[in-house]
Amino acid sequence: MRDAGTIPKMTAADRLSAVVGPYLEAERLELDSLELLGHGGARLLRVVVDAEGGIDLDRLAETSRRLSRLLDAETDLEGPYRLEVSSPGLERRLRTPRQFEKAVGREVAMKVRTEGRTTSLRGRLAAADLEGCELSVEGEARSLLYGAILSARTVFRWEASPKPGKQKARS
């Protein structure tokens, strides 16, 4: 059992987030997620950023260059690593209350655990706050606490475009 006065040890990802987060905020970008994966010379630092209205490829490339310089100068990342900076994409995982709030109005797919059973749900995210969210499934509102959500992601629907072919003759 942990002593009530003991502070949990920060992970490498926590320390990196403490460096990367304020920089991105100053650039009017949002740190969506940061993961340090692998060991030794095969480490990958994956940074997912977002911006109001989305982020384009040029801004991602510039952010990658600047983050690389920042991390080389200010962190104690020992040994080689590969930096990957990307946007959350059209279909994005939802893990934090902020990510759920940003996805309100979008279609989402979730796996939830209720009453000892795992269920898959798909519907429109109607609301989200710090405690949980409301999902509209076939017109029925489902209130869910984040602790019950095993996984969640937004769903992008590709709209069918009209097939090319002969145009109708005008009369």
C-alpha positions in Angstrom: 0.0 0.0 0.0 1.3 3.4 -1.0 1.9 6.0 1.7 -0.6 8.9 1.4 2.3 11.4 1.3 4.2 9.6 -1.5 4.1 11.3 -4.9 3.8 8.9 -7.8 7.0 8.8 -10.0 6.7 10.6 -13.3 7.1 8.4 -16.4 9.3 9.5 -19.3 6.1 10.3 -21.3 4.9 12.5 -18.4 8.2 14.4 -18.4 8.1 14.8 -22.2 4.5 16.0 -22.0 5.6 18.6 -19.5 8.1 20.0 -22.1 6.1 19.5 -25.3 2.6 20.7 -23.9 3.6 24.3 -23.1 5.4 24.7 -26.4 2.4 23.5 -28.4 0.1 25.7 -26.4 2.2 28.7 -27.2 1.9 27.7 -30.9 -1.9 27.5 -30.5 -1.8 23.7 -30.9 -3.2 21.1 -28.6 -1.4 18.0 -27.4 -3.8 15.2 -28.2 -1.5 12.4 -27.0 2.1 11.5 -26.5 3.5 8.0 -26.4 7.1 6.7 -26.0 7.2 3.2 -27.4 9.9 0.6 -27.7 13.3 0.2 -26.1 16.9 0.9 -26.9 17.6 2.1 -30.4 14.1 1.2 -31.6 12.3 3.9 -29.6 9.5 5.9 -31.1 8.2 9.1 -29.7 4.7 9.6 -31.1 3.2 13.0 -30.7 -0.4 13.7 -31.9 -1.4 17.3 -32.2 -4.5 19.1 -33.2 -5.6 22.7 -33.8 -8.9 24.6 -33.9 -10.2 23.9 -37.4 -7.7 21.0 -38.0 -4.0 21.0 -39.0 -2.5 20.7 -42.4 0.6 18.8 -43.6 2.9 21.9 -43.8 2.1 22.8 -40.2 2.7 19.2 -39.1 6.1 19.2 -40.8 7.1 22.5 -39.2 5.9 21.4 -35.8 8.0 18.2 -36.2 11.1 20.2 -37.0 10.6 22.5 -34.1 9.8 19.8 -31.6 12.9 17.9 -32.6 15.1 20.9 -31.8 13.2 21.5 -28.6 13.6 17.9 -27.4 17.2 17.7 -28.4 18.0 20.8 -26.4 15.7 20.5 -23.3 15.2 16.8 -22.5 17.2 14.0 -21.1 16.1 11.5 -23.7 19.0 9.1 -23.6 19.9 7.3 -26.8 18.3 7.4 -30.3 14.6 7.7 -30.9 12.4 8.4 -33.9 10.0 11.3 -33.6 6.6 11.0 -35.3 4.3 14.0 -35.3 0.8 13.5 -36.7 -2.8 14.7 -36.4 -5.5 12.6 -34.8 -7.0 11.8 -38.3 -10.6 11.4 -39.4 -11.2 8.4 -37.2 -9.6 9.2 -33.8 -9.5 7.4 -30.5 -11.2 9.1 -27.7 -9.5 8.8 -24.3 -9.8 12.0 -22.4 -12.8 14.1 -21.5 -11.5 16.9 -23.7 -11.4 14.5 -26.7 -15.0 13.5 -26.0 -16.0 17.1 -25.8 -14.4 17.9 -29.1 -16.3 15.0 -30.7 -19.8 16.0 -29.6 -22.1 15.8 -32.7 -20.0 13.1 -34.4 -20.7 9.5 -34.9 -18.7 7.3 -32.5 -18.2 3.6 -31.9 -17.6 2.4 -28.4 -17.0 -0.8 -26.3 -18.5 -0.4 -22.9 -18.6 -2.6 -19.8 -21.9 -2.6 -17.9 -23.1 -5.1 -15.4 -20.2 -7.4 -16.1 -20.9 -7.5 -19.9 -19.0 -5.9 -22.8 -21.2 -4.3 -25.3 -20.5 -2.5 -28.6 -22.4 0.7 -29.2 -22.5 3.0 -32.2 -24.3 6.4 -32.3 -24.1 10.1 -32.2 -22.2 11.7 -29.3 -24.8 14.1 -27.8 -22.9 15.5 -24.9 -19.7 15.1 -22.8 -18.3 16.6 -19.6 -15.6 15.7 -17.1 -17.5 12.7 -15.7 -19.0 11.0 -18.8 -20.9 11.3 -22.0 -24.3 10.8 -23.6 -24.6 8.7 -26.7 -27.7 8.7 -28.9 -28.2 5.2 -30.2 -31.1 4.8 -32.6 -32.8 7.8 -30.9 -32.3 6.5 -27.4 -30.1 8.5 -25.1 -27.4 6.4 -23.2 -25.5 8.1 -20.3 -22.1 6.6 -19.8 -19.4 7.2 -17.2 -15.9 7.2 -18.6 -14.9 4.4 -16.3 -17.3 2.1 -18.2 -15.9 2.9 -21.6 -13.3 0.4 -22.7 -12.6 2.0 -26.0 -14.1 4.7 -28.2 -13.3 6.3 -31.6 -15.0 8.6 -34.0 -16.4 7.1 -37.2 -15.9 8.7 -40.6 -18.5 7.9 -43.2 -17.4 8.1 -46.8 -20.3 9.5 -48.8 -20.9 7.7 -52.1 -20.3 9.9 -55.1 -22.5 9.6 -58.2 -21.2 7.0 -60.7 -20.1 8.3 -64.0 -22.2 7.4 -66.9 -24.4 8.6 -69.6 -26.3 11.8 -68.9 -30.0 11.8 -69.5 -31.0 13.4 -72.8 -32.7 16.7 -72.4 -36.2 17.1 -73.8 
